[in-house]
Amino acid sequence: MTHDRIMSALTTPSASPLLALDIGGTSMRAALVEAGGRVLERLETRTPRPATPDAVLAAMTELAAPLAGQAGAVGVACAGAVAAGRVTATAAHTFPGWTDVPLAARLGLGLGLPCAALNDARAAAWGEARAGAGRGVNEFMFVTVSTGVGAGLVLGGRLHLAGNGLDAELGFVSVPAAWGPGAQVPGLGRLGPLEFESSGTALGAQAAALGFGDARALCDAADAGDGRALEVTGRAAALLAWKCADVAALLGVTRVAFGGSVGLRAGFLGQVRAALEAFPERYRPELVHAALGADAGLIGAALWAGASGGAAQG
């Protein structure tokens, strides 16, 4: 289905609720979602260990089966590179054996519904764009700062999806590497992925080294004005601000919504906003908190499936 038909379908109420699935490293969720984005009912279970494709798909089908009879289509949000309904894990230690898995086809067959699949961050971006913090703008980015750094882009009112599944991998753009592993680049010094410097995992490692315990304790200390904590969180925030300015310059993004356990903290977003002030005004997108919380991916997956008619898409 073309993007124009998808956008048209979003304005047409669905007769049936939509079934949304969210596959995470710790837990899996299933929910019935109205065409407007309201969650009607939800179920949750722990992700099997080891999280092999067969084990996860069997558990997800069993979890979602009681809701499937009420739905007209199913959308699934899953970590990893997702293209044309197929998934390849980017964290093989969490999802072993996930290489080119036909996720949408297998779940659709198991549940008896047309199925569409999206990367979890892209699903959250679509949910926020249609029913949350991205409403009212055509160029929008959702960024989650949690265990990792993920993102999704909506450009011209359309979810940006690349054929190879690398649609908005903000966490893996290069920044100066002071903490995580990096590579020497002549003339630039040591560079590494943004995720290794600014994610909750990276902040947690730095927190432990400084005696704060974990990322939450570090952010709490920063909120209380601790100088050492503010220096660490401030650097992470500045790197994120820099990349938001880059995206604004490259793609004309005018609003960025931050989600995730770190990104939703008021103090941390305040530091990102302060760092963004160093850039020219035209490269400063509006920075806001995501509005849908942990349901953004579920809602986005559901709305995408309903609008695309459940065609297997990545």
Phi, psi and omega in degrees: 000136180287163178298324180298320178291325176297314181296322177295320181294331181294339179269357182254114182302140177273142180289332183243151171298167179249144179264127179242137179236142179227116182256111179245168181292334181256318184219164176232142182230150173228143182210149168266130186231133174290161180301333179277354176108000181278130178281125183265322185203147180216152176227153183213147175210164178283146177289133181301154175233125356289152185273062177286159181305312182298317181294315182293314182294323177294316181294320180292320177298318178296318180297316188276342186307318181296341182261342190298326182294343181264356189251156178262341179198163180232137174240141182234134175252131185214143175293155177110181177278119183242123178214131179052038176079003182248145188237135169236123184293141171261352175235081186295337178289333178272320181237078182292139177084004182272087176231112179054046180281127179284071189300308183297318182295317184288319179289321177300317179294317182293329183258352179070033182223149170298140189227140174234145183235144176222152166303147187297322179290323177293322176297317179297321178298318180292320177299314179294323181294321185269332187224008185223227190288348181266000181296138176096355176233150181266333179246108192219144174229136171257135179232127173254128176244101183215233175307316174236194173239116179236165182204165173213146183242136171241117185237127184061028181079006183242139176293127180278120180229124179262153183296335181262005178084358179262081189266325185198055186280067183301325183296345184243017166284158188271139175220165175303129185263106177254340186239303182278175178295149181208186180229145177285124176245117184308129180087346182240343182087208185270124179242148178209175181293142176308320182301329181281353182246329191237359180282170174299324178296315179296317179295325178297318179295319179292323178299315180297320180295331181265357178089015179271348176097294181208179184296322180297316179296322178298313180294324176299317180295320177297318178298330180275358175096012179294125185297318180295317180294319180297326179295318181290309181292328179295321178293316178300317180295321181295321178296320177293320178299318179303315182287329173296319177295321177299315181295322177298319180290321184282321193236357178074022179297130183251347177216137177234126178255128180261132174231187181091164186298326177272315184297334180275356178286130182298319181296320181291315178298325176299322177291322177296316179299317180297318180294326181294336180297341179287346183264156177306146187304322184291344179255021179249093175292157174293130179253125182224167172276144173300149187259339189261356178059219184291349181272357185302316181293318177300311182295317180296318179297319180296312182296324178293317180295318181294321183283330183269002181071017178078008177297139183294111182228156178248000000 
